[in-house]
Amino acid sequence: MHLRSILKVMNIDKFNSLSPKEQQIMIDSANEAGEFFSMLYRKRAEEDMEKMMSENNAFFIQTNLNPWRERAQEARKKLEESGYLPKGLWDKLNSM
């Protein structure tokens, strides 16, 4: 199963014109919508996989992605250290 993040976009000037309470409502709503979408996506993917296995004798190989994630983390750090990526960019993106 492959799940992508959803990018939420809003004009920064419009967002900054909102009160702090309204900004938080927008952030919370976007996060809630993303979680709901992810839940629906996972459910549908599982149903599709079950159908493919039962109707077509398909099989799926699920792998442990943790080693890949660790190597990707190392690569990101090297890219920041070399100046290819601005320092702190990854952390800033993840904090959104």
C-alpha positions as a Markdown table, in Angstrom:
| # | Residue | x | y | z |
|---|---|---|---|---|
| 1 | Met | 0.0 | 0.0 | 0.0 |
| 2 | His | 1.4 | 3.4 | -1.0 |
| 3 | Leu | 0.1 | 6.5 | 0.8 |
| 4 | Arg | 1.1 | 10.0 | -0.2 |
| 5 | Ser | 0.9 | 13.1 | 2.0 |
| 6 | Ile | -1.6 | 15.7 | 1.0 |
| 7 | Leu | -0.3 | 19.2 | 0.5 |
| 8 | Lys | -2.5 | 21.9 | 1.8 |
| 9 | Val | -1.9 | 25.3 | 0.2 |
| 10 | Met | -3.3 | 28.8 | 1.1 |
| 11 | Asn | -2.2 | 32.3 | 0.1 |
| 12 | Ile | 0.2 | 33.4 | 2.9 |
| 13 | Asp | -1.2 | 37.0 | 2.9 |
| 14 | Lys | -4.7 | 35.7 | 3.3 |
| 15 | Phe | -3.6 | 33.3 | 6.0 |
| 16 | Asn | -1.8 | 36.0 | 7.9 |
| 17 | Ser | -4.8 | 38.2 | 7.7 |
| 18 | Leu | -6.7 | 35.7 | 9.8 |
| 19 | Ser | -6.8 | 36.0 | 13.6 |
| 20 | Pro | -4.6 | 33.5 | 15.5 |
| 21 | Lys | -7.8 | 31.6 | 16.4 |
| 22 | Glu | -8.9 | 31.4 | 12.8 |
| 23 | Gln | -5.4 | 30.3 | 11.7 |
| 24 | Gln | -5.5 | 27.5 | 14.2 |
| 25 | Ile | -9.0 | 26.5 | 13.0 |
| 26 | Met | -7.6 | 26.3 | 9.4 |
| 27 | Ile | -4.6 | 24.3 | 10.5 |
| 28 | Asp | -6.7 | 21.9 | 12.6 |
| 29 | Ser | -9.3 | 21.5 | 9.9 |
| 30 | Ala | -6.7 | 20.7 | 7.2 |
| 31 | Asn | -5.1 | 18.2 | 9.5 |
| 32 | Glu | -8.4 | 16.6 | 10.3 |
| 33 | Ala | -9.3 | 16.4 | 6.6 |
| 34 | Gly | -5.9 | 14.9 | 5.8 |
| 35 | Glu | -6.4 | 12.2 | 8.5 |
| 36 | Phe | -9.9 | 11.4 | 7.2 |
| 37 | Phe | -8.6 | 11.1 | 3.6 |
| 38 | Ser | -5.8 | 8.8 | 4.8 |
| 39 | Met | -8.2 | 6.6 | 6.6 |
| 40 | Leu | -10.5 | 6.3 | 3.6 |
| 41 | Tyr | -7.5 | 5.7 | 1.3 |
| 42 | Arg | -6.1 | 2.9 | 3.5 |
| 43 | Lys | -9.5 | 1.3 | 3.8 |
| 44 | Arg | -10.0 | 1.4 | 0.0 |
| 45 | Ala | -6.5 | 0.1 | -0.7 |
| 46 | Glu | -7.1 | -2.8 | 1.7 |
| 47 | Glu | -10.4 | -3.7 | 0.1 |
| 48 | Asp | -8.8 | -3.5 | -3.4 |
| 49 | Met | -5.9 | -5.7 | -2.3 |
| 50 | Glu | -8.3 | -8.3 | -0.9 |
| 51 | Lys | -10.3 | -8.3 | -4.1 |
| 52 | Met | -7.2 | -8.7 | -6.2 |
| 53 | Met | -6.0 | -11.6 | -4.1 |
| 54 | Ser | -9.4 | -13.4 | -4.0 |
| 55 | Glu | -10.3 | -12.8 | -7.7 |
| 56 | Asn | -6.9 | -12.9 | -9.4 |
| 57 | Asn | -4.6 | -14.8 | -7.0 |
| 58 | Ala | -2.5 | -11.7 | -6.7 |
| 59 | Phe | 0.0 | -11.4 | -3.9 |
| 60 | Phe | 1.7 | -8.4 | -2.4 |
| 61 | Ile | 5.1 | -8.2 | -0.8 |
| 62 | Gln | 5.2 | -5.8 | 2.1 |
| 63 | Thr | 8.6 | -4.7 | 3.2 |
| 64 | Asn | 10.0 | -3.0 | 6.2 |
| 65 | Leu | 10.7 | 0.6 | 5.2 |
| 66 | Asn | 12.6 | 1.5 | 8.3 |
| 67 | Pro | 16.0 | 0.8 | 6.9 |
| 68 | Trp | 15.2 | 3.0 | 3.8 |
| 69 | Arg | 13.9 | 5.8 | 6.1 |
| 70 | Glu | 17.1 | 5.7 | 8.1 |
| 71 | Arg | 19.2 | 5.9 | 5.0 |
| 72 | Ala | 17.0 | 8.7 | 3.6 |
| 73 | Gln | 17.5 | 10.6 | 6.9 |
| 74 | Glu | 21.3 | 10.2 | 6.6 |
| 75 | Ala | 21.1 | 11.5 | 3.0 |
| 76 | Arg | 19.0 | 14.5 | 4.0 |
| 77 | Lys | 21.6 | 15.4 | 6.6 |
| 78 | Lys | 24.4 | 15.2 | 4.1 |
| 79 | Leu | 22.5 | 17.3 | 1.6 |
| 80 | Glu | 22.0 | 20.0 | 4.3 |
| 81 | Glu | 25.6 | 19.8 | 5.4 |
| 82 | Ser | 26.8 | 20.2 | 1.8 |
| 83 | Gly | 24.6 | 23.2 | 1.3 |
| 84 | Tyr | 22.5 | 21.5 | -1.4 |
| 85 | Leu | 19.4 | 21.9 | 0.9 |
| 86 | Pro | 19.1 | 24.9 | 3.2 |
| 87 | Lys | 19.7 | 24.0 | 6.8 |
| 88 | Gly | 16.5 | 23.5 | 8.7 |
| 89 | Leu | 14.3 | 23.1 | 5.6 |
| 90 | Trp | 13.3 | 19.6 | 6.4 |
| 91 | Asp | 12.4 | 20.4 | 10.0 |
| 92 | Lys | 10.4 | 23.4 | 8.9 |
| 93 | Leu | 8.5 | 21.3 | 6.3 |
| 94 | Asn | 7.7 | 18.7 | 8.9 |
| 95 | Ser | 6.5 | 21.2 | 11.4 |
| 96 | Met | 3.8 | 22.4 | 9.0 |
